[in-house]
Amino acid sequence: MKMAQDIIIKPIITENSMKGIADKKYTFQVAKDANKIEIAKAVEELFGVKVCKVNTISVRGRFRRQGWKGGFTAATKKAIVTLTAESKGIEFFDGMF
């Protein structure tokens, strides 16, 4: 069994992800082998909130050049977590405004 800190890697702070906070949608980078149930339990454990649903997206690596050679950045997985209406917000994201 993985710990919650191993599943939730970091929050994703972009303009588009900040628009979702009004609807209680929060975006995180998660472990590539984590499923939706593990992600929901990890968010509930770490932040003390109630999760309504989880959407996951596999993001492939981007091509980058280093001189005349080229390579790909690491592929990642991100999760958009929607909280229930009666749940409180996540304090970390509330401090962004």
C-alpha positions as CSV (number, residue, x, y, z in Angstrom):
1,M,0.0,0.0,0.0
2,K,1.4,3.4,-1.0
3,M,1.3,6.3,1.3
4,A,-0.7,9.4,0.3
5,Q,2.5,11.5,-0.1
6,D,3.7,9.0,-2.7
7,I,0.5,9.3,-4.7
8,I,0.1,13.1,-4.8
9,I,3.3,14.5,-6.1
10,K,2.6,18.3,-6.4
11,P,-0.2,20.7,-7.2
12,I,-0.5,22.2,-10.7
13,I,-0.7,25.9,-10.6
14,T,-1.8,27.3,-14.0
15,E,-4.2,29.9,-15.2
16,N,-6.6,27.2,-16.3
17,S,-6.4,25.2,-13.1
18,M,-7.0,28.4,-11.0
19,K,-10.4,28.9,-12.9
20,G,-11.6,25.6,-11.5
21,I,-11.2,26.5,-7.9
22,A,-14.5,28.4,-7.9
23,D,-16.2,25.1,-8.8
24,K,-14.1,23.2,-6.2
25,K,-11.9,21.5,-8.8
26,Y,-8.2,21.1,-7.9
27,T,-5.5,19.8,-10.2
28,F,-2.5,17.7,-9.0
29,Q,0.4,15.8,-10.6
30,V,0.0,12.2,-9.4
31,A,2.0,9.0,-9.6
32,K,1.7,7.3,-13.0
33,D,0.5,4.0,-11.6
34,A,-2.1,5.5,-9.2
35,N,-5.8,4.9,-9.9
36,K,-8.8,7.1,-9.2
37,I,-9.7,5.4,-5.9
38,E,-6.2,5.8,-4.6
39,I,-6.1,9.4,-5.6
40,A,-9.4,10.2,-3.9
41,K,-8.3,8.5,-0.7
42,A,-5.0,10.3,-0.7
43,V,-6.6,13.8,-1.2
44,E,-9.1,13.1,1.6
45,E,-6.3,12.0,3.9
46,L,-3.9,14.8,3.2
47,F,-6.3,17.7,3.1
48,G,-9.2,16.6,5.2
49,V,-11.9,17.1,2.5
50,K,-14.6,15.0,0.9
51,V,-14.0,14.0,-2.8
52,C,-16.9,13.8,-5.2
53,K,-15.1,12.6,-8.3
54,V,-11.7,12.3,-9.9
55,N,-10.7,12.7,-13.6
56,T,-7.2,11.6,-14.7
57,I,-5.2,12.6,-17.7
58,S,-2.0,10.9,-19.0
59,V,0.4,13.6,-20.3
60,R,3.0,12.4,-22.7
61,G,6.5,13.8,-22.7
62,R,7.4,16.8,-24.9
63,F,10.2,16.8,-27.5
64,R,13.1,19.0,-26.4
65,R,16.4,19.8,-28.2
66,Q,19.8,19.9,-26.6
67,G,22.1,21.2,-29.3
68,W,21.8,18.9,-32.3
69,K,20.4,16.0,-30.2
70,G,16.8,15.7,-29.2
71,G,14.9,13.9,-26.5
72,F,11.6,13.7,-24.7
73,T,10.7,15.0,-21.2
74,A,9.2,12.6,-18.8
75,A,5.6,11.5,-19.2
76,T,3.4,12.4,-16.3
77,K,-0.2,11.9,-15.0
78,K,-2.4,14.6,-13.6
79,A,-5.7,14.4,-11.8
80,I,-8.5,16.9,-11.6
81,V,-10.3,16.3,-8.2
82,T,-13.8,17.7,-7.7
83,L,-14.9,18.2,-4.1
84,T,-18.5,17.8,-2.8
85,A,-20.6,20.9,-2.4
86,E,-20.6,20.8,1.5
87,S,-16.8,20.1,1.7
88,K,-14.5,22.9,2.7
89,G,-11.9,24.1,0.2
90,I,-8.2,23.2,0.2
91,E,-6.3,25.9,2.2
92,F,-3.2,25.8,0.0
93,F,-5.1,26.9,-3.1
94,D,-7.2,29.5,-1.2
95,G,-4.0,31.4,-0.4
96,M,-3.3,31.9,-4.1
97,F,-6.0,34.6,-4.5
